[in-house]
Amino acid sequence: MAYRFDEHWSANAGLAYSQSRYDEEQEIFPGVFSDRYNKVPDWSGLLQVVYDNDDLFDAYFAIKWTGEMEVARESTATVEESADFFVVDLGISKTFALNDSIDLTLRAGIENLFDDYQEDYEAGIDRDPGYIYGPRYPRTFILGARIDF
């Protein structure tokens, strides 16, 4: 769903439900069965607010939500139900016309602003390397330039 408030402001929102299941339960560990896909949430969503002004700058603010999911945990031979999590991103950009046919766009942003990550992340030499389900990246600062011609 999208809505334009005026010539500069708009919002986009989405909510997705996808029930991914095997036809028959699978044995994940000895005696532990599930018909759900590993690390695939049933629900996810997005809310984004965009400011678009060629005379000043462009900016965005986005919240991405990932719902609960089943995650296989080899260290305990169990299937855990993860917590849901939110990731907040924001950014700004400005495009400069260098001449009639060349534009330079400079951008900056922060992905995963609040550095959200799974609360039960294991560390150390005995950690379960497959037990990772949280946001893909830690807080990341982005600087970029693009030339269009």
Secondary structure, 3 states (H helix, E strand, C coil): CEEECCCCEEEEEEEEECCCEEEEEEEEECCEEEEECCCCCCEEEEEEEEEECCCCCEEEEEEEEECCCEEEECCCCEEEECCCEEEEEEEEEEEEECCCCCEEEEEEEEECCCCCCCCCCCCCCCCCCCCCCCCCCCCEEEEEEEEEC
